[in-house]
Amino acid sequence: MQFLRLRGRARARPLRFHPVYENPSSPRCATPVLTSAAPGANVAAHPFDLLGLSSAESRSVYCLNPPKLSPIAAPDLAAHLEHAPSPSASHAEGPPAPEPDIPPAPQLPSPQLDEERLAWLAMALSPGLGPKRILDAVHQIGAASRIFTMPLTALEGLRFPAEAAQFLFDGKGRRAAEEEWARVVAQGATLVSYACPEYPERLREIYDPPPVLWVRGDVKLMSRPAIAVVGTRHPTPYGSGVAEMLARDLAARRLLIVSGMARGIDSCAHRGALAARMPTLAVWGTGIDVVYPKENRKLAEEILLKGGTIVSEVPMGTFPAPQNFPRRNRILSGLCVAVLVVEAGENSGTRVTARCAAEQNRDLFAVPGNVTNKGSWTPNTLIKQGAKLVATWEDVWEDLPSPVRLELEAEAPAASKPEPGASLLADPVLRPQEAMVLEILRADESLQIDEILELLETQLTSSEVFTALFELEMAGRVRQLPGKNYVRTM
């Protein structure tokens, strides 16, 4: 190792910080140096001159160990040094890109987007253009791809807002569509426009069908016979149990379960379909790469893993906005032959879905609830207004349209059609302690662990109660809720 030899003795002189750049035209790329000056002098000097080093030695030391100054002592110089190039960092490096909420599918060769779908996507991304105006414009010009060659006056003649017409005429719409398609392909998703053969026929029947659908998963699933299961985000144990039970029983009979994957009833409906080992379809009010709520990330991954589908009408990266969810509800009812309401309050967004179902001529079902519970207001009111009361899956099945029922029955093999209440294996015999615990639990109301211990205080010890609850939970007879609350499964 070569040691640097100090020549002479340094004399204490005041330091003045004056950034000096070799190239004044590019101050961000230059390395500022320190200047040392005696009183009355302002001569630029290298900082290591104070130590008596030669210019060659000082340059080598400066390159190996650049001076580090406190931002408090010299804020301006410290700010410049942050931008100065260093051997360990490059100016090309930027902040790490945010990871998507759902891991993208394996990368495949990027397919080219045809001109027709590109035009649909460009209009969907144009500011101020809604679904109805886009559909009316395409019906008027015959083919969506013609908008790329139309003059500005012709675009305005289609009743497009001035901002949207200028956006398409300047070519910004085409560039935005190409960039959006690149993001869609990177996520392993696809786009289905109104003109595509994969577009669901039932969705074409509504007043304002979305011109473009962003889809992850099986596209063909959107055309299957389906029922939407919707309800409140704050259900009771009774509502959660009924939603999961009905979704499981209907999914086992090949009826597709559709919901919005929100908290509460929506999530219970998806889990019920997955419990039946059948795919389910989720309609989001966000981009297909933005999971909302965040705690449903695992549920979204499971839906895709089990062959399900995630659908949205908003572009990639769209975050939750209040106005997007009521708009989303018309797609929920439009994709389905019927809508089932489990629990919802008087001002719940579920009423929007129920109104859309009535306007779209869809069958409406409702599960009755406790009249003293505010979450039962919407289903009880819908039943008074003519909705079909539902207690079991048979109540839905017998009111389905005959073509739909025949199609579903033809798909299911005869051997796999379960009879109500029938089972190949008898229910396992419960131990006396388990039977006593199960007897006091209810399906419509949870009991806290302290209440259970108090009710069985004279019959069982606390260890016997804990063991019985554990065995019942493992057998699927009991479900534990947050706060050590227990409810009997349906």
NUKE-894932 format. One record per residue (C-alpha): x, z negated, y negated; residue in three letters. Coordinates in nm, 4 decimals. Example, Ala and Ser with C-alpha at 12.3 -4.5 7.8 and 13.67 -1.06 7.14 Angstrom:
1.2300:-0.7800:0.4500:Ala
1.3670:-0.7140:0.1060:Ser
//
This chain:
0.0000:0.0000:0.0000:Met
0.1389:0.0938:-0.3361:Gln
0.1397:-0.1843:-0.5932:Phe
0.0944:-0.1118:-0.9588:Leu
0.3599:-0.2604:-1.1829:Arg
0.2693:-0.3975:-1.5208:Leu
0.4935:-0.2817:-1.8019:Arg
0.5272:-0.5036:-2.1001:Gly
0.2927:-0.7769:-2.1975:Arg
-0.0617:-0.7087:-2.3155:Ala
-0.1489:-0.8236:-2.6599:Arg
-0.4975:-0.9627:-2.7205:Ala
-0.6918:-0.7223:-2.9379:Arg
-1.0695:-0.7056:-2.9993:Pro
-1.2654:-0.4571:-2.7866:Leu
-1.5122:-0.2166:-2.9361:Arg
-1.7461:-0.0251:-2.7088:Phe
-1.7743:0.3391:-2.8129:His
-1.8855:0.5788:-2.5325:Pro
-1.6627:0.8855:-2.5524:Val
-1.7561:1.1975:-2.3529:Tyr
-1.5359:1.4870:-2.2597:Glu
-1.8259:1.7298:-2.2993:Asn
-2.0588:1.6266:-2.5836:Pro
-2.3240:1.8772:-2.4748:Ser
-2.3926:1.6880:-2.1495:Ser
-2.3683:1.3147:-2.2197:Pro
-2.5456:1.2156:-1.8947:Arg
-2.2804:1.3860:-1.6833:Cys
-1.9799:1.2457:-1.8712:Ala
-1.8030:0.9155:-1.8006:Thr
-1.7910:0.6843:-2.1007:Pro
-1.4648:0.5079:-2.1690:Val
-1.3791:0.1993:-2.3655:Leu
-1.1947:0.2058:-2.6906:Thr
-0.9627:-0.0588:-2.8087:Ser
-0.8754:-0.0814:-3.1735:Ala
-0.6796:-0.3053:-3.3943:Ala
-0.8383:-0.4099:-3.7208:Pro
-0.8783:-0.1052:-3.9413:Gly
-0.8069:0.1410:-3.6609:Ala
-1.0525:0.3496:-3.4572:Asn
-0.8369:0.5271:-3.2034:Val
-0.9812:0.6028:-2.8585:Ala
-0.7801:0.4416:-2.5818:Ala
-0.8195:0.3853:-2.2116:His
-0.9174:0.0257:-2.1208:Pro
-0.6168:-0.0149:-1.8901:Phe
-0.3821:0.0482:-2.1830:Asp
-0.4386:-0.3170:-2.2643:Leu
-0.2687:-0.4107:-1.9357:Leu
0.0319:-0.1945:-2.0078:Gly
-0.0403:0.0617:-1.7354:Leu
0.0623:0.4222:-1.7619:Ser
-0.2047:0.6827:-1.8165:Ser
-0.1682:0.8199:-1.4603:Ala
-0.1848:0.4705:-1.3097:Glu
-0.4783:0.3710:-1.5247:Ser
-0.6720:0.6845:-1.4254:Arg
-0.6189:0.6131:-1.0546:Ser
-0.7306:0.2535:-1.0912:Val
-1.0296:0.3595:-1.3031:Tyr
-1.1459:0.6054:-1.0373:Cys
-1.1119:0.3510:-0.7586:Leu
-1.2589:0.0582:-0.9499:Asn
-1.4789:0.1672:-1.2414:Pro
-1.5398:-0.1140:-1.4917:Pro
-1.8565:-0.3154:-1.4432:Lys
-1.9980:-0.4564:-1.7622:Leu
-2.2820:-0.6977:-1.8042:Ser
-2.5938:-0.5343:-1.9538:Pro
-2.6189:-0.8366:-2.1801:Ile
-2.2676:-0.7893:-2.3207:Ala
-2.2890:-0.4118:-2.3571:Ala
-2.6423:-0.2840:-2.2860:Pro
-2.5890:0.0664:-2.4179:Asp
-2.2726:0.1236:-2.2211:Leu
-2.4171:-0.0297:-1.9080:Ala
-2.7123:0.2069:-1.9322:Ala
-2.4731:0.5023:-1.9581:His
-2.2686:0.3790:-1.6641:Leu
-2.5803:0.3699:-1.4487:Glu
-2.6086:0.7454:-1.4919:His
-2.2382:0.8141:-1.4418:Ala
-2.1410:0.9849:-1.1129:Pro
-1.9830:0.7651:-0.8462:Ser
-1.8149:0.8490:-0.5142:Pro
-2.0872:0.6688:-0.3150:Ser
-2.3970:0.8085:-0.4843:Ala
-2.5261:1.1520:-0.5772:Ser
-2.7498:1.2534:-0.8651:His
-2.9586:1.4600:-0.6225:Ala
-3.0756:1.1462:-0.4460:Glu
-3.4192:1.0233:-0.5544:Gly
-3.6557:0.7443:-0.4553:Pro
-3.7731:0.7607:-0.0921:Pro
-4.0980:0.9465:-0.0431:Ala
-4.3970:0.7234:0.0433:Pro
-4.4953:0.7255:0.4083:Glu
-4.8448:0.8520:0.4953:Pro
-5.1009:0.6003:0.6183:Asp
-5.1339:0.7809:0.9524:Ile
-4.8235:0.9290:1.1143:Pro
-4.8414:1.3094:1.1040:Pro
-4.8799:1.5110:1.4194:Ala
-4.5746:1.6863:1.5671:Pro
-4.4609:1.9743:1.3484:Gln
-4.5723:2.3171:1.4664:Leu
-4.4933:2.6568:1.3173:Pro
-4.6845:2.6783:0.9893:Ser
-4.9780:2.9182:1.0345:Pro
-5.0627:3.1455:0.7465:Gln
-5.3853:3.0760:0.5633:Leu
-5.6040:3.3858:0.5401:Asp
-5.7078:3.5138:0.1994:Glu
-6.0710:3.4112:0.2438:Glu
-5.9997:3.0464:0.3210:Arg
-5.7366:3.0389:0.0475:Leu
-6.0006:3.1479:-0.2036:Ala
-6.2472:2.8825:-0.0832:Trp
-5.9751:2.6193:-0.1175:Leu
-5.8762:2.7419:-0.4661:Ala
-6.2353:2.7057:-0.5858:Met
-6.2693:2.3622:-0.4253:Ala
-5.9590:2.2480:-0.6165:Leu
-6.0739:2.3947:-0.9492:Ser
-6.1755:2.1375:-1.2140:Pro
-6.5463:2.1131:-1.2866:Gly
-6.6684:2.3183:-0.9895:Leu
-6.9200:2.1571:-0.7567:Gly
-7.0317:2.2645:-0.4074:Pro
-7.3582:2.4282:-0.5187:Lys
-7.1975:2.6389:-0.7926:Arg
-6.9218:2.7556:-0.5555:Ile
-7.1733:2.8605:-0.2889:Leu
-7.3907:3.0422:-0.5428:Asp
-7.0857:3.2297:-0.6760:Ala
-6.9731:3.3422:-0.3290:Val
-7.3245:3.4599:-0.2433:His
-7.3232:3.6609:-0.5655:Gln
-6.9833:3.8344:-0.5211:Ile
-7.0064:3.8742:-0.1425:Gly
-6.6556:3.7547:-0.0484:Ala
-6.4653:3.4536:-0.1776:Ala
-6.1318:3.6409:-0.1840:Ser
-6.2532:3.8580:-0.4742:Arg
-6.2074:3.5761:-0.7234:Ile
-5.8302:3.6386:-0.7223:Phe
-5.8762:3.9894:-0.8711:Thr
-6.1661:3.9254:-1.1088:Met
-6.1111:3.9282:-1.4886:Pro
-6.1717:3.6182:-1.6934:Leu
-6.5057:3.7384:-1.8308:Thr
-6.6340:3.8058:-1.4789:Ala
-6.5360:3.4549:-1.3663:Leu
-6.7203:3.3074:-1.6616:Glu
-7.0166:3.5291:-1.5700:Gly
-7.0395:3.3360:-1.2409:Leu
-7.1329:3.0278:-1.4486:Arg
-6.7910:2.8748:-1.3944:Phe
-6.6813:2.6262:-1.6628:Pro
-6.4187:2.7656:-1.8995:Ala
-6.1515:2.5335:-1.7611:Glu
-6.2214:2.6375:-1.4006:Ala
-6.2330:3.0096:-1.4900:Ala
-5.8989:2.9879:-1.6716:Gln
-5.7525:2.7875:-1.3812:Phe
-5.8375:3.0656:-1.1361:Leu
-5.7530:3.3557:-1.3686:Phe
-5.4031:3.2223:-1.4496:Asp
-5.3156:3.1964:-1.0804:Gly
-5.2994:2.8173:-1.0896:Lys
-5.5816:2.7961:-0.8377:Gly
-5.3952:3.0105:-0.5859:Arg
-5.0739:2.8099:-0.6277:Arg
-5.2617:2.4810:-0.5927:Ala
-5.4315:2.6087:-0.2760:Ala
-5.1001:2.7170:-0.1219:Glu
-4.9425:2.3792:-0.1999:Glu
-5.2421:2.1946:-0.0561:Glu
-5.2288:2.4051:0.2611:Trp
-4.8610:2.3132:0.3037:Ala
-4.9524:1.9440:0.2828:Arg
-5.2338:1.9908:0.5337:Val
-5.0041:2.1604:0.7841:Val
-4.7434:1.8865:0.7389:Ala
-5.0042:1.6301:0.8455:Gln
-5.1038:1.8294:1.1544:Gly
-5.4528:1.8876:1.0113:Ala
-5.6580:2.1976:0.9338:Thr
-5.9122:2.3342:0.6863:Leu
-6.2596:2.4593:0.7713:Val
-6.4321:2.6591:0.4991:Ser
-6.8007:2.7388:0.4724:Tyr
-6.7351:3.0928:0.6002:Ala
-6.5450:2.9786:0.9127:Cys
-6.7210:3.0017:1.2511:Pro
-6.6125:2.6410:1.3206:Glu
-6.8208:2.5134:1.0270:Tyr
-7.1068:2.2994:1.1725:Pro
-7.4429:2.4736:1.1561:Glu
-7.6356:2.1547:1.0858:Arg
-7.4238:2.0975:0.7741:Leu
-7.5150:2.4440:0.6430:Arg
-7.8801:2.3347:0.6321:Glu
-7.8377:2.0746:0.3577:Ile
-7.8828:2.1482:-0.0121:Tyr
-7.5162:2.1207:-0.1184:Asp
-7.2845:2.1561:0.1826:Pro
-6.9146:2.1009:0.1073:Pro
-6.7334:2.4352:0.0645:Pro
-6.4191:2.3095:0.2429:Val
-6.3654:2.0352:0.5022:Leu
-6.0271:1.8714:0.5645:Trp
-6.0183:1.7914:0.9374:Val
-5.7853:1.5943:1.1618:Arg
-5.8531:1.6014:1.5344:Gly
-6.0942:1.8120:1.7368:Asp
-6.2762:2.0585:1.5092:Val
-6.5371:2.1432:1.7746:Lys
-6.6588:1.7837:1.7730:Leu
-6.8413:1.8462:1.4427:Met
-7.0911:2.0765:1.6164:Ser
-7.1904:1.8330:1.8926:Arg
-7.5270:1.6492:1.8896:Pro
-7.4619:1.3319:1.6939:Ala
-7.6228:1.0230:1.5443:Ile
-7.4966:0.8389:1.2351:Ala
-7.4769:0.4593:1.2649:Val
-7.4554:0.2976:0.9208:Val
-7.5013:-0.0431:0.7645:Gly
-7.3620:-0.3175:0.5487:Thr
-6.9947:-0.4039:0.4997:Arg
-7.0780:-0.7745:0.5507:His
-7.2803:-0.7928:0.8726:Pro
-7.3963:-1.0991:1.0587:Thr
-7.2771:-1.1570:1.4174:Pro
-7.6165:-1.0253:1.5276:Tyr
-7.5736:-0.7010:1.3310:Gly
-7.2182:-0.6458:1.4549:Ser
-7.3219:-0.7033:1.8149:Gly
-7.6262:-0.4753:1.7979:Val
-7.4310:-0.1936:1.6275:Ala
-7.1542:-0.2046:1.8876:Glu
-7.3994:-0.2290:2.1780:Met
-7.6168:0.0642:2.0661:Leu
-7.3144:0.2808:1.9829:Ala
-7.1604:0.2089:2.3232:Arg
-7.4800:0.2855:2.5153:Asp
-7.5556:0.6056:2.3230:Leu
-7.1950:0.7290:2.3422:Ala
-7.1983:0.6747:2.7191:Ala
-7.4817:0.9287:2.7304:Arg
-7.2710:1.1902:2.5452:Arg
-7.4335:1.1416:2.2035:Leu
-7.1577:1.1589:1.9419:Leu
-7.1316:0.8515:1.7168:Ile
-7.0658:0.9330:1.3493:Val
-6.9928:0.6782:1.0782:Ser
-6.7837:0.6209:0.7664:Gly
-6.5203:0.3818:0.9113:Met
-6.5924:0.1272:0.6392:Ala
-6.5802:-0.2447:0.6991:Arg
-6.8651:-0.4008:0.8933:Gly
-7.1255:-0.1938:1.0768:Ile
-6.9313:0.1345:1.0490:Asp
-6.6261:-0.0078:1.2218:Ser
-6.8407:-0.1722:1.4897:Cys
-7.0070:0.1627:1.5632:Ala
-6.6709:0.3375:1.6088:His
-6.5438:0.0571:1.8330:Arg
-6.8573:0.0773:2.0449:Gly
-6.8040:0.4484:2.1047:Ala
-6.4375:0.3916:2.1894:Leu
-6.5381:0.1125:2.4279:Ala
-6.7445:0.3714:2.6157:Ala
-6.4279:0.5870:2.6357:Arg
-6.5914:0.8590:2.4312:Met
-6.4694:1.0286:2.1097:Pro
-6.6180:0.9421:1.7724:Thr
-6.6205:1.1092:1.4300:Leu
-6.5363:0.9387:1.0996:Ala
-6.6315:1.0830:0.7598:Val
-6.4050:0.9481:0.4860:Trp
-6.4490:0.9227:0.1110:Gly
-6.0699:0.9517:0.0685:Thr
-5.8122:1.2099:0.1683:Gly
-5.7524:1.2380:0.5415:Ile
-5.4064:1.0875:0.4875:Asp
-5.5322:0.7769:0.3014:Val
-5.6793:0.5061:0.5250:Val
-5.9446:0.2928:0.3584:Tyr
-5.9770:0.0043:0.4134:Pro
-5.6144:-0.0595:0.5064:Lys
-5.7026:-0.2912:0.7951:Glu
-5.8648:0.0039:0.9760:Asn
-5.5360:0.1906:1.0130:Arg
-5.5156:0.0991:1.3818:Lys
-5.8774:0.2070:1.4329:Leu
-5.8032:0.5460:1.2711:Ala
-5.5053:0.5989:1.5003:Glu
-5.7162:0.5052:1.8035:Glu
-5.9903:0.7504:1.7019:Ile
-5.7389:1.0360:1.6910:Leu
-5.5694:0.9201:2.0113:Leu
-5.8999:0.9191:2.2029:Lys
-5.9849:1.2762:2.0976:Gly
-6.1951:1.1902:1.7932:Gly
-6.2087:1.3518:1.4504:Thr
-6.1572:1.2493:1.0886:Ile
-6.3342:1.4605:0.8244:Val
-6.3255:1.4595:0.4443:Ser
-6.4333:1.6892:0.1612:Glu
-6.1664:1.5706:-0.0856:Val
-5.8032:1.6871:-0.1026:Pro
-5.5039:1.5166:0.0540:Met
-5.3836:1.2069:-0.1264:Gly
-5.7232:1.1247:-0.2835:Thr
-5.7457:0.7487:-0.3169:Phe
-6.0690:0.5462:-0.2922:Pro
-6.2947:0.6134:-0.5887:Ala
-6.6474:0.4641:-0.6153:Pro
-6.8113:0.7992:-0.6864:Gln
-6.6762:0.9606:-0.3683:Asn
-6.8582:0.7381:-0.1204:Phe
-7.2222:0.8122:-0.2162:Pro
-7.1321:1.1851:-0.2097:Arg
-6.9789:1.1360:0.1346:Arg
-7.3074:0.9966:0.2715:Asn
-7.4838:1.3346:0.2575:Arg
-7.2217:1.4674:0.5017:Ile
-7.2814:1.1714:0.7340:Leu
-7.6500:1.2527:0.7660:Ser
-7.5981:1.6300:0.7498:Gly
-7.3747:1.6382:1.0585:Leu
-7.6275:1.4463:1.2699:Cys
-7.9701:1.4902:1.4215:Val
-8.0636:1.1293:1.3372:Ala
-7.9519:0.8255:1.1362:Val
-7.9614:0.4668:1.2657:Leu
-7.9596:0.1811:1.0112:Val
-7.8594:-0.1595:1.1500:Val
-7.8187:-0.4019:0.8587:Glu
-7.8161:-0.3403:0.4843:Ala
-7.9135:-0.5224:0.1681:Gly
-8.1498:-0.4079:-0.1040:Glu
-7.8765:-0.2444:-0.3161:Asn
-7.6594:-0.1199:-0.0309:Ser
-7.5164:0.2317:-0.0233:Gly
-7.6869:0.2682:0.3145:Thr
-8.0060:0.3442:0.1237:Arg
-7.8343:0.6590:-0.0087:Val
-7.7698:0.7737:0.3488:Thr
-8.1293:0.6964:0.4478:Ala
-8.2620:0.8955:0.1504:Arg
-8.0336:1.1891:0.2363:Cys
-8.1604:1.1788:0.5963:Ala
-8.5205:1.1979:0.4760:Ala
-8.4402:1.4873:0.2392:Glu
-8.2550:1.6736:0.5156:Gln
-8.5432:1.6272:0.7623:Asn
-8.3415:1.4048:0.9979:Arg
-8.4946:1.1408:1.2242:Asp
-8.4551:0.7887:1.0880:Leu
-8.4171:0.4787:1.3065:Phe
-8.3761:0.1137:1.2057:Ala
-8.2999:-0.2134:1.3812:Val
-8.5319:-0.4955:1.2671:Pro
-8.3747:-0.8146:1.1367:Gly
-8.4518:-1.1659:1.0305:Asn
-8.6884:-1.1535:0.7326:Val
-8.5069:-1.4451:0.5698:Thr
-8.1730:-1.2622:0.5839:Asn
-8.0968:-1.0464:0.2784:Lys
-7.9106:-0.8006:0.5033:Gly
-8.2369:-0.7146:0.6789:Ser
-8.4144:-0.5878:0.3672:Trp
-8.3310:-0.2172:0.4041:Thr
-8.4021:-0.1730:0.7797:Pro
-8.7244:-0.3753:0.7605:Asn
-8.8381:-0.1743:0.4586:Thr
-8.7550:0.1551:0.6312:Leu
-8.9607:0.0487:0.9342:Ile
-9.2583:-0.0223:0.7049:Lys
-9.2128:0.3240:0.5532:Gln
-9.2179:0.5004:0.8901:Gly
-8.8721:0.4710:1.0464:Ala
-8.8659:0.4208:1.4227:Lys
-8.7977:0.0625:1.5347:Leu
-8.4985:0.0407:1.7686:Val
-8.4146:-0.2413:2.0085:Ala
-8.2343:-0.0524:2.2875:Thr
-8.0754:0.2897:2.3351:Trp
-8.3951:0.4131:2.5081:Glu
-8.5839:0.3839:2.1777:Asp
-8.3470:0.6406:2.0271:Val
-8.3243:0.8595:2.3359:Trp
-8.6964:0.9173:2.3784:Glu
-8.7356:1.0338:2.0175:Asp
-8.4471:1.2829:2.0162:Leu
-8.5453:1.6512:1.9889:Pro
-8.6075:1.8004:2.3339:Ser
-8.3307:2.0670:2.3095:Pro
-8.0775:1.7972:2.2176:Val
-8.1835:1.5678:2.5000:Arg
-8.1735:1.8485:2.7564:Leu
-7.8276:1.9536:2.6376:Glu
-7.6919:1.6009:2.6712:Leu
-7.8497:1.5484:3.0132:Glu
-7.7003:1.8738:3.1379:Ala
-7.3524:1.7689:3.0284:Glu
-7.3591:1.4315:3.2041:Ala
-7.3176:1.4482:3.5853:Pro
-7.6030:1.2936:3.7777:Ala
-7.3743:1.0349:3.9336:Ala
-7.2601:0.9105:3.5934:Ser
-7.6081:0.8479:3.4497:Lys
-7.6396:0.4689:3.4452:Pro
-7.9754:0.3069:3.4922:Glu
-8.0643:0.0316:3.2484:Pro
-7.9586:-0.3034:3.3829:Gly
-7.8034:-0.1510:3.6955:Ala
-7.4473:-0.2192:3.8048:Ser
-7.2408:-0.1293:4.1085:Leu
-7.0899:-0.4777:4.1102:Leu
-7.2865:-0.7993:4.0809:Ala
-7.2081:-1.0212:3.7872:Asp
-6.9345:-1.2662:3.8826:Pro
-7.0552:-1.6163:3.9539:Val
-6.9695:-1.8493:3.6695:Leu
-6.8233:-2.1921:3.7178:Arg
-7.0537:-2.4785:3.6137:Pro
-6.8484:-2.5482:3.2992:Gln
-6.8587:-2.1810:3.1935:Glu
-7.2334:-2.1612:3.2557:Ala
-7.2939:-2.4672:3.0379:Met
-7.0879:-2.3248:2.7511:Val
-7.2507:-1.9820:2.7795:Leu
-7.5974:-2.1364:2.7763:Glu
-7.5589:-2.2903:2.4299:Ile
-7.4101:-1.9778:2.2690:Leu
-7.6330:-1.7200:2.1009:Arg
-7.5925:-1.3498:2.0322:Ala
-7.7459:-1.3557:1.6846:Asp
-7.5718:-1.6609:1.5445:Glu
-7.2189:-1.7935:1.5840:Ser
-7.1208:-2.1516:1.6642:Leu
-6.8064:-2.3158:1.5346:Gln
-6.5776:-2.4837:1.7853:Ile
-6.6566:-2.8306:1.6467:Asp
-7.0302:-2.7686:1.6920:Glu
-6.9744:-2.6565:2.0509:Ile
-6.7716:-2.9683:2.1277:Leu
-7.0372:-3.1881:1.9691:Glu
-7.3200:-3.0288:2.1697:Leu
-7.1308:-3.0690:2.4987:Leu
-6.9716:-3.4029:2.4160:Glu
-7.1562:-3.5949:2.6875:Thr
-7.1148:-3.3283:2.9563:Gln
-6.7661:-3.1760:2.9234:Leu
-6.4298:-3.2803:2.7932:Thr
-6.2654:-3.0844:2.5146:Ser
-6.0088:-2.9313:2.7526:Ser
-6.2890:-2.8091:2.9829:Glu
-6.4677:-2.6503:2.6855:Val
-6.1506:-2.4711:2.5696:Phe
-6.0815:-2.3456:2.9223:Thr
-6.4396:-2.2239:2.9666:Ala
-6.4327:-2.0402:2.6310:Leu
-6.1039:-1.8748:2.7215:Phe
-6.2354:-1.7548:3.0595:Glu
-6.5612:-1.6288:2.9068:Leu
-6.3709:-1.4439:2.6344:Glu
-6.1421:-1.2797:2.8909:Met
-6.4494:-1.1753:3.0933:Ala
-6.6105:-1.0184:2.7861:Gly
-6.9034:-1.2586:2.7814:Arg
-6.8013:-1.4302:2.4568:Val
-6.6428:-1.3000:2.1363:Arg
-6.4366:-1.5083:1.8949:Gln
-6.4918:-1.4554:1.5228:Leu
-6.2643:-1.5693:1.2375:Pro
-6.2598:-1.9454:1.1836:Gly
-6.2946:-2.0343:1.5532:Lys
-6.6568:-1.9184:1.5608:Asn
-6.7943:-1.7977:1.8914:Tyr
-7.0836:-1.5650:1.9650:Val
-7.2339:-1.4380:2.2877:Arg
-7.1806:-1.0672:2.3516:Thr
-7.4787:-0.8391:2.4078:Met
//
